[in-house]
Structure formats: C-alpha cells, structure tokens
Amino acid sequence: MNATMLAETEAKFRSDPSTAKSSPTVTATLVNGRARLSAGPFNWDADLPAALGGENLAPSPTAYLLGALAGCAVAFLHDTLAPAFGVQIDDVTAVAKASTDARGLLGLDGVAPDLGDLALDIKVLSPSPEDRVEAMLAAWRERCPIYLALLKPNSIALTAAAAAA
C-alpha cells in the first residue's frame, strides 16, 4: 500500500468511522482428517504431529499462531507503517518462537499445555534515518492487533456442544 492510498483510507475512516470496522472470522471444519480453515476466499489446513495423533501433513495450530505474529510484523511494517512513516524497507524478517511441552496436550499430570517463552525478533534493513525506523517500530508495538492480543489477552466467548451423528 502506498502513502497516497494510506492517506485516502485514513480520510475515509475519519469521515465515516463505520467503514473501518470489520469482524474477521475463520471457520475450521474437519476435511480428510485435518482441520480445514477458511476465511473469505482463502482455505488452508492445520494438522498435528504424528506423536499427538495427527499426520503432520500441514502446519500445527501453534505454527499458525506464531506465524500470525511474525506475519503481522513483516506485513504491517512493510505495507502500512513504512509508507506512513516515510521509511524505506529493503528487507524485514521476523522470527516468532515459543516453548511447549506436548505432555501437557496428552493430559500428563503436572505438565501445563500452555505455550511459554513467547518471543519475537524483528529485523528491519533500511537506509532511512534511525529515528524514523524506531518511531515506526514503536507504532507497530502500539498497533499490531496480533501482538496486542497476545500481550493483553482478550476474553473468549466459548460455546461448545455435542451433537448426535
């Protein structure tokens, strides 16, 4: 997205805030023994490693969570924030990591299934002045919805029901 498009979008959102609102939805269904995820026109699969009962034929849900974090760093920085801050990005990489213990997923006593040690390493290669790059990175920390959701988790309205086949 270029700076002109961003300015036009910002003006549109200021004049009619309702145009900025959305409700992203991802639906998961069981297809060929894997989770088929769908969002709008996009479909992709998720699977678990064989040791946890899956076939390891697609990335795990954990990989997608970490991918969402790293992807938000690269895409949001490159597509939105760099033009807004007048930063030229020659390259940007992001590596998201976590620790986990699969014993927790199997319900073994005393082992939490939670992800731990979440970390994100962002590297921006830019000839732009360092103060502009730092301002852009600060804006990312304040505005990236994936980062913020993990940093300050939201409650989740959960409904679960069993149905006869």
Rosetta blueprint (number, residue, H / E / L):
1 M L
2 N L
3 A H
4 T H
5 M H
6 L H
7 A H
8 E H
9 T H
10 E H
11 A H
12 K H
13 F H
14 R H
15 S H
16 D L
17 P H
18 S H
19 T H
20 A H
21 K L
22 S L
23 S L
24 P L
25 T L
26 V L
27 T E
28 A E
29 T E
30 L E
31 V E
32 N L
33 G L
34 R E
35 A E
36 R E
37 L E
38 S E
39 A E
40 G L
41 P L
42 F E
43 N E
44 W E
45 D E
46 A E
47 D L
48 L L
49 P L
50 A H
51 A H
52 L H
53 G L
54 G L
55 E L
56 N L
57 L L
58 A L
59 P L
60 S L
61 P H
62 T H
63 A H
64 Y H
65 L H
66 L H
67 G H
68 A H
69 L H
70 A H
71 G H
72 C H
73 A H
74 V H
75 A H
76 F H
77 L H
78 H H
79 D H
80 T H
81 L H
82 A H
83 P H
84 A H
85 F H
86 G L
87 V L
88 Q L
89 I L
90 D L
91 D E
92 V E
93 T E
94 A E
95 V E
96 A E
97 K E
98 A E
99 S E
100 T L
101 D L
102 A H
103 R H
104 G H
105 L H
106 L L
107 G L
108 L L
109 D L
110 G L
111 V L
112 A L
113 P L
114 D L
115 L L
116 G E
117 D E
118 L E
119 A E
120 L E
121 D E
122 I E
123 K E
124 V E
125 L E
126 S L
127 P L
128 S L
129 P L
130 E H
131 D H
132 R H
133 V H
134 E H
135 A H
136 M H
137 L H
138 A H
139 A H
140 W H
141 R H
142 E H
143 R H
144 C L
145 P H
146 I H
147 Y H
148 L H
149 A H
150 L H
151 L H
152 K L
153 P L
154 N L
155 S L
156 I L
157 A L
158 L L
159 T L
160 A L
161 A L
162 A L
163 A L
164 A L
165 A L
